[in-house]
């Protein structure tokens, strides 16, 4: 495994400043400040939220839409029986290699009280539990947020949803331009499959020093693609810095067994876990731009040190060819 030259892992909190995930800024966050909430089910529906707020005499503006986001290593699943919804309701169940799409909202103190009430997150045996999480923006940047998962004590393998609840979730996702295939699979009791696309841009490319890991796994459908960001030089390998101007050239591959290969690559790339301060690289899902301008969501490994020298042109193979 590559050894980090420095301890560095940056996530973007609500203040939009980069700080250490485990540093003082996170601990000292003012609980009255707006914080980011990741929604993935009925709360994506503006009409469903407004109906709840009207019935509870609450101001719906306490929850403000921000942008789409993706929750890593979780899958949509209907795991809890709800009397109010006449059937199963959504959960984000832990699942290596899966990605649950949703939306980021900004919630103030009133918003969190309203969300806790709607989700039944209070009491001795709550329906849902609020948890801290790391989600990824379209370009892969990790962001601190909070979301709700079904109380593990009330989680079942599958509870079929009612047609009305499924329609609320499906229509909201369609209106927001979010994926509905995973929702439909989950509604049939079919666990959504892991994200099997991988964007590589450095030593995992064909002809480079670590491509053997992909070749041994039998990767297929190799296509050229690019990701927004900046390529930086670690010396013997590059890093992709997300959230900055530029374009990084690479290849998109399909993994026959995504979970097994990701476990191997996590070790190779020095990825310990989402939000871990000692990550050398961060596994994140990103939008990959193809030659026909189509966009495909894929896993990649992001660099964590933006202070390193930029590789002009954003192409690792061209860079090493010049230095040969």
N, C-alpha and C positions, 0 to 999 in steps of 0.2 A: 504494500500500500504506500502511496506517496505520503511523505511526511510534511506537515505544514511548516512554513517558514515563520508564521506568526499566528496568533490566536485571533480569529476574526470571523464573526458572523453578524451580518447586518439585516435587520428587518425594518420595515417602515411602519411606525406607529401612527396614530391618528394625527399627530402634530406635523406629519410629513417630513420629519427630520430623521436621518439615519442614526440610530443609536444601538448600542450593544443590547442584545435580547435580554440578557440577565443583569443589565446594569441598573444604576440608580433611577434613571428616568422611568423605567418600567415600574419599579417599586413605588415611586412617588407620585404616580398618576392620580390626578384629582378625580374622585369618583363623581363629581358633579359635571365634569367636562363631557362633551359628546364622545362616545366611543363607537367603534365599528362593530356592527352586528352582521353575521353571515346568515342569510335566509335561503332556504332551499325548497320549502313546501308551500303551504297555503299563504304564508306571509308575503310571498312574491305577488300575490293578487291584491291590487289596490282596492278593488271592490270588497273583497273579503275583509281586509284590514279596516276599511271605512265602516263596514257593517258592524264589526266588533266594537270599534270605538264609539259609534253612535249608541249602541245598546248599553255600553258601560259609561256613557257621558264623558268620554275622553277626547282629547284633541288629537286627531290623526297626524298632525304635522310634527308630532314628537318623534316620528320616524321618517328619515329623509333618504331617498334613493341616491346612491353614489355611482356604482359601476359593477360590471360583472366580475366574478371571481370563481376560483376553483379550489376545492378543499381536497388536499392530497391524502391518499391511502385511506379513503372512506368511500362507501358505496351507498346509493339510495336504496332503501329497503322499507317495506311496510311491516313493522314489527310490533305494533301496539294496537290493541282494540280500544276504540274510542266510542263511548255512548253518544256523545254529541255529534260525531261524524258518521255514525251508523256503520262503522267498519274500521278497517286498518288505516293508520296514519303514518306519515313518513318519518324516517329516522335516517341518520348518517352512521351506518354501522362500520366499524373498523374493517378494512380490507386492503391488504398490501397490493400496491400497483393500480388500484382503482382511483378514479377522480370523480368527485361529486360537484357538478356545476351549480352555481347559485348567484346571489347578488349581495353586494355590500350595501348596508344602510348605515347612516349616522344616527345614533340614538342618544338623546340626552337622558337625564335622570328620570324624567316622566316616561320616556320611551321604554326604558328598561323595566320600570314598574308595570307598564302596560304589557310588555312582552312576557314578563314573568307570569302575569295573570292569565294571559291568553294561552300560554304553554303549560299552565298548571305546574309551575316550577317551585311552588311554595308548599310548605307542610311537611309532615313526617314522611310520607311516601309520595313524593312528587311524580307526576307523569313524565316530565322531562327534567333534565338537569342542564344548567348552563355551564359551559366549559370554555376555557381559553383554547384558541387554535391559531394555526398559521394557514393563511390562504394565499393563493397566487393570483396576481393580476394577469391581464392578457399577455404581457411581455415576460411573465415569470417572476416579477418582483414579489418577494414574500412580504406579507402584511399581517400585523397582529390584529386579531379580531376575537369575538366571542360568538358562540352558536349554542344550539340546544341539541342534545341527543336524548333518546328515550332512556329513561331510568333502566339500567341493566336488570333490575329486579322485575321489571314489567315487560322485558323484551322477549318476543317469541320469534320463531324462525320465519313465519309468514302469517299475516292476517290480511285477507282480501279487502281492498278498499271499496267503498260505495262508489257508484257511478258519479254521483254529485261531487264528492270530494276529489276524485280523480280528475274530473272535468275542470274543477277550480285550479288544480295544480298544473294541468296540461295547458289550459288556456293562458295562464299567467306566463308559463315558460315560452309559449309561442309568441306572445306579445313582446316579451323581452329579448327574443332571439336566442334563447337558450336551448340546448339539446333536449329533446323529448324521448329519444330512443331508450335511454337508461330508465326513465320514469316508466315507460310502457313495459319494459322487461320486468322491472320490480313489481309492477301491478299484477303480473302473471305469476309471481313467485319465482321468477328466474333471476338469480343474482346477476347484476350487470358485470360484464367481463372486465378484466383489467385493461387499462390503456396500453395497447400493444405497439404503439409507434414511438420511435426513439430518434431524436436529432443528435447527430454527432458532428463535431467540428474540429477535433484535434487528433490526439494519438489513437483514437478509436477508428479513424478513417481508414479505408483500404490502403494498404501499403505503408501504414504507420505502425509504430512499435506495439500498440496494444490492440490492434484489430483482431488478433487471434482470439480474444474473448468473444467477439461477435461471430467470427467464423466458426468457432466450436459450437456456438449456440444455434447455428443454422439460420442466421438472419436472412431475410429476403426482401424483395421489392425495394432495392436501393434506388433512391431518386435524389436529384439535386434540390436544395432548398436553402432558405436563408431565414435568420431570426434577427429581429431588431436588437441592437446593442453594440457593444464595443469589445473587440478582441484584445486581450492583454497578454504580455509575454512573461511566463514564469521561467524561461530559459529552455528547459527541455520539454515543456508542454504549455499550452495556452489556457486562458480562462475567458469565459463569456460574461461580461458585465451587463446586466439588464438595466433598463430604465434610463439609458443615455442614448444620445444620437449616434447613428451608425447602423451598419448591417454586417452580420457575421455569416460567412458562407460555410455550408456543410452539406451533409446528406441525411435524408430521412430513411430509416429502415424499419421493417416490421419484425417484431420479436415473436417467434413461434411459441415460446413459453416465457411470457413477460415477467412473471413473478420470480422465477428461478434466475433469469438473467439480471434482473434489477438487484436481487440480493447480492450477486457476484459484483456487479458494478458499484454498488454502494460501498463495498469494501475497497475496491480499486480506487474509487474517486475520493475516499476519505469522508464519506457522508455518514454521520452518526445518527442523525434524526432531525426532524423538522424543528427549527428553533434552537438547536444545540449550538452553543457558542464555540465549540471546537471543530465544527465542520470545516474541512478544506474546500470542498465543493458542496453545493446544495442541489439535491434532486428537486426539480420543479417542472410543472407542465407549462408549455409555452405555445404561442401561435407560430407555426412555421409557414412561411410564404413560399408557394411553389412557383414553377416557371409560368404556369397559366394564371397566376395571381390568386389561385384558390388558397384557402387557409386551412391547415390541418393542426389539430391539437396533438402535442407529443411531449414525452418526457425529454428532459435534457439535464445536464449538470452545469450549474452556474458557478462562476468564480466568485470569490468573496473579497478580493483585494483590488479596489479600483485605482489604487495608487501606482500600480505597475505600468511599465511602458506600453503604449498602444501599438498594436501590429497594424500597420497601414494596409488598407484594402480589405481587412477582415477575413483573410484567407490564410489558414495555417500552412497548407501544402505549398502555396506560393512563397510563403515566408521561409520555410525550411529549404526550399529549392534554391532560393537566392543565397542563403547562408552556406550551402553545401560546397 
